[in-house]
Amino acid sequence: MPDWYSADSEGAQTRLLGAWPDAPLINLEVCGMILEVARGQVLEYGAELLDPLEQLAEDIASLGYPQTTIDDVMALLDGEPFAPPVRYVYAQLQQAINLWNAGRASGDGEIGEGAFTFTPRPLDKTIRGIIRPIDGKPHVL
């Protein structure tokens, strides 16, 4: 399972450039902020799904374990022990690209020259469909 994109290390930057050759690595602070904002938006939009830790606690409880055992397990897992779904990581990348492009848009909201312009739309319906597939199947690649 892939992990979230970041610009925290040289390895993470190489991975990011492999997926997004135009990533704004000239300014690591801005690039990192864009990736974090995109990650937050993906998580927030996908938040209607049950948190993996909550699901685990429910599963342990359904097996009849006492709350003290559940609390002990949750304490051991302190943090984010589960890898994000692949579709979330892909959505983060696409959302980061959209955010970057939206920030570079001209006054009329378009990027490009002449007939080759487009208007970036952060968290557009394509990205929302990746995060929350309508038919239960991720529409990626």
N, C-alpha and C positions, 0 to 999 in steps of 0.2 A: 504494500500500500504506500502511495506517495505521501509525503508530508507537505504542509503548507509551504508556499513560496516565501522567501525572505531575501534580504540582502545583507544578512548578518556576518557572513564569512566569505572567504574567497570561493569555497566550494559551492555555497548557496548562490553566489553571484554567477558562477560558471553554469550552474543548473538553470538559473533564471534566463541567462543569455541564450541557452540552448532552446528554450521554449519561447522566448520573446527577444529576438535579436536587437530590437530597438529600445530595450529597457533603459530608462534614464539613470544608468549607473554613474554618470558624471557627478550627480549629487545623491550620495547614498542616503542622506537623511530624508530627502523628498521621496526617493524610490521606496525606502522602508515604510514611510508614512502611507504611500499609495497602496502598498501591499497589505498593510495592517488595516486600512480603511476598507479595502475590498474584502479582506477576510471577515471583518466585523459585519459588513453588509450581507455577505453570504450566510454567515451564522445566524444573523438576526432574521433574515428572510426564511431560512430553513428551520427556525426555532419552534415551529409547531410540532416538529418531530420530538419525541421524548429524548431527553438527554441520556447518553449511554450510561452514565453513573446512576441515574435514577432507574433506568431499566434494569441494571445489574442488581440494585438494591431490591427492586420488586421481585426479580427472579430468585434471589437468595431467600427472601421472605416467603415466597410461594413454596419453597422446599422445606419450610418449617423451622428454619434457624431463628434463634432468638435475636432481638434487636441489638443486644450487646455484640453478638458475632457480626451482624451487619455493620455496626458502627466501627468495629475493629478492621473489617475489610475495607471500608470506605477510607479510614485513616491511613491504611497502607497504600491506597491508590492515590492519595492526596495529589490533586492536579488533574492533568488531562492525559489519562493513560491510553486512550483509544485514538487510533489514527483516523483522520477525517475520511469520509467517503471520497472515492476518486472523483465523483462528479462535483463535490464541493471544491476540491483543489483546482479542478479545471475551471469551474465558475470563478474562483478567486483570480486566476490568471486572466481570464477574459474580462472580468470586471476591472482589474487593475489597468489593463490596456485601455478600456473605455474611459476610465477616470483620467488617465494620462492624456488621452486624445481630447477629452472634453475640456481639460485645462489649457490645451494648446489651440483651441478653436478660435476662429476670427470673431469679430464683432457680430457677424450675422449667424454665428453658431456653426460654421462649416469648416472643414479641413480639406485641403487640397487645392488644386488650381483648375480653372476652366470647367470642363465637363466632368472632370474626375474629382468631384467633391462629395463629401458625405457629412452627415450630422451625427456625432456620437451621442448615444443615449445610455447613460449609466443605468445599470440593472434593467436592461431592456428585456423584452419578453423571451428572447432566446436564452439569456442567462437565467431568468426565473424558471424557464422550462428545464434547464439543466439541474437546478437546485431542487425543484419540486416537479418531477415528471407527472404529467396529467394521467397517463395510462399506466404508471408504475414502472416504466422503463426509461432509464436515462437516455437522452438523445444526444450522445456525444460520439464523435468520430464515427 
